[in-house]
Amino acid sequence: MERRQIRIVPWAQLFRAGLASLDLDHLSHLVEQATNAERSSEGLRSLERHPHLDRVAAAHSQDMAARGYFDHRDPEGNRAADRVALRCRGLVVRGIGENIARLAVVGDEGLLATEMLRMWMASPGHRANILDSGWTHLGVGLWHRDGYVWATQLFACLAAELEGAIPGTLRQGAMMPLRFRVYPPWNRPREVEAIVRVPDAGLRIAHGHGYYGIGWYPAQYAWQGQLVSVHFTPRHGPGQYEVGLVKRHTGEYLPLLRVAVV
């Protein structure tokens, strides 16, 4: 008869082995699925994952784990909206929400995602974030350390985002092509046009055909699906210019990008 050997493995070693095999990408996908399932059960639209929001969320989870705090405000006093504004300058954000969690690593990714959503849905504030009808996009960022997973969910209402690099300073008369991806309700080519606000808010600028604007002028632009291309050429002195969209019938204005001109 074959003799079986029994090896006693310390619990901590098993724990570390389980932690090493934890797939955070898969876990974040399961958290996204579970979040959208909760929204779907309430008749709400699913949220689209956004890589920029993912990066900001992951950085906050890592920072909490590394510096030993658990809060929406980091030690420098920055909240979620501040972190997005600092790291995602190309995003035009109309609102930001955040959920955070810290869980002991017990079980696989499926169990962790289920427990994470259970905790959030049991908390009125976190549940309200998950079921807010105003959000359009989602970011999920995870980090694990010392047997725990830190999780950050970022919820955003995005109006538009710049395609390509953030421009630096621009000289007067130099043309800068800009392209933005525009989301509803601003993605309405027949109702929305591009304008430029100049540094002197009181400057009278002729638009042609007897029309003029005070502190602004219409920009050359073209729509293609979700994308609007704007040809921006500053000609009205140095300072800060602002490219934006305006609804023709209501006058509602959406700032897209500020550019320093020298």
N, C-alpha and C positions, 0 to 999 in steps of 0.2 A: 504494500500500500504506500502510495506517495505521501510523504510527510509535508504538510502545509506549514509554512512559516507565517506567523502573524506579526506584522510590523506596526507598532504604535506610532502614528504621526501626530505631532502636536497640532492642536486646533489652529494656532496662529499660522502654521505653515500651510495648512489647507486653505486658510483664509487668504493668505497672500497669493496662493496659486489661483484661486478664484478671481481675485482682483486683477492679476496679470492678464487673464483671458477676457476681461471685460471689454466689450466693443462699444466705445462711446459713440461712434458714428451711428451704429445700429440703434443704440439706446435713444439718441436724439431723434432718429427717424420714428421710433415707436412713440415718443412723447408727442411729436408732431401729429401722428396719426390719431392718437388718443385725444388730443386737444380738438382736432377737427371733427372727431366722432361726437364729442360732447356738443360742439356747435351744431352739427348736423341734426342731432336729436332735438334741438330747439328751433329747427328751421332756419338756421343762420348759414351764411356762405362760408366755405372753407377759406382758411388763410393761406397765402402763398409764402413759402420760405424765401428769405432774402439773405444772400451770402454776407452782405455788410452787417446786417443785424446779427447774424450768427457769430461773426467775429467779435462784435462788441459784447454780446452775451457771454461768449467763451472767455473773453478777457476778464469780465467781472467775476465769473466763477473761479477762474484761476487766481485772481487777486484776493478774493475772500479766503481761499484755501491757503495761499502763501502767507498772508499777513494776519490770519487768525481772527477775522471778524465775520459777522453774518448780518448784513444790513443792505438796504437799498441805497444808502448814502455811503460812499467810500471815505477813507480817512481824510481825504482832501476836501470833502464836502460835496462832491459831485454826485448828482442823482442820474437816473437813467437818461433823461432828456439831455443832460449836460454831456454825458459820455457819447451819445449818438451825435450830438452837434459837433463835438471835438473830433470824432473819428470818421464821420460820414458826411463831409461837407457837401458832397454832391447830391445828397438826398433832400428833397423838399418835404418836410414832415409837418403834418397838421396835428399830430398827437402821439404820445408815447405812454405805454404802460409796462409794468414789469412784475413778474412773479419770481421768487427765489425759493430754493429748498436745499436741505442738506439731509442725506439719508445714509445710514449704514449699509454697506454692500452685503446684502444677504439675498442669495438667489441670483437668477440670471437677469438679462436685460428686460425680458417681458415682465417679470415680477416687479422690478424696480420702476418701470414705466407705469405699471398699474398702481403701485403704491404712491408714486409721485402725483398722479392725477387724482387719486382718492384724497390725498391730503389737501391739494389745492381746491378741489370741489367742495370739501367740507368747511372751507374758510370763506366767509362772505366776500371779503375783498378780492381774494384770488379768483374765486368763482366769477365775480363780476367782470374781471379782466378777461377771462376765457370766453365769456358769453357776451362781450360788448359788441354790438352790431356795427360800431364805427370803425373797427380795425380792418385793414386790408392785407397786412403782411405780418409774418412771424419770424422771430429769430430764436434759436435754441442753442445754448452753449453749456457744455459740461466739463467738469474737471474732477479727477479722483486723486485722493491722497490719504494715507494713513487709515484706510478702511472705510472712507466716506466718499460719497459723490456729492459735489456741489453742482447745483443746477440753476440756470437763469433762463427765463423766458422773456423775450422782448416782444411787445405788441406795438404795431405802428399803423397809423393812417398816413399812407404816402400819397402825395398829390403828383409828384414827378421826381425824376432823377436825371442828373447830368450823365450823358454817355461820354466816356473818355476822361482825360486828366483834368484836374482843377486848374484853371488858368491862373498865372501869376499877374504881375503888373503889365499894363499895356500902354503903348505910346499913342498919343492923339493921332488920329487918321489911319491907324493900322487896323486892318480888318481881321476879326476873329470869328471863324465859323463855330457855332455852338449847336449841339444836338441834345434834345431832352426826350426821355420816355415819359409820356404823360398818362396818368391813370384817371378813370372816371372819378368825379363828374366833370373834370376839366378836359378830357379827351373828346372834344366836340368841335371839329374843324369849322363847321359852319357858324358856330357861335362865339368862338374864341380867337383872338388875335394877339400877336406879340407886340410889346411896346418897350421902350427904354426910358428910364428916368435918369435925368442928368443931375450933376452935383448942385447946380443952382436951381432950387425948387421954384423960384419966381421968374425964371427965364421964359420969355415968350418965343416959341419956336413955330415957324410957319410950316404947315404940312402940305400946302398946295391947295388949289381950288378955293381959296379964301378961308381955309380952315387953319387953326393953329392950336397949340397946346401950351399950357403953363407948366414948365418943368419936365416935359416929356415929349416924345415923338414916336410915331409908329415905326416898327422895325420891319425889315424885309424877312419874310419867313415862308416856310412851305411845310405842309403836313404830308406824312406818308404813314398811314396806319396809326399806330400809337406814338410815332416819332414826329417831333416838330423840329425843323432846322431853322436856326436864327442866324442871320448875317449881321454881326454887331460891329459897327465902326464908330468909335467915339469922336465927335467933332466939336464938342461944346465945353472945352476947357478941362483942366486937370481936376482930379478928385474921384469920388466914388460914384460909379454908374450902377444902375440896377436893371437887369433884364427880367421881364415878367410877362404874365398873360393876363388879359382882361376879357371879361364877357361883355359883348357889344351891347346887349339889351339891358343889363342890370348894372354894369360898371364895376362888378366885383373883381377884385385884383388879387393875383397870386404872384408873389415875388419868387423868382427862380434862382437868380445868381447875382452876387455883387462883385464888381471888378474894379480894382484900383487903376486909374489912368494917370500917367505922368506926362 
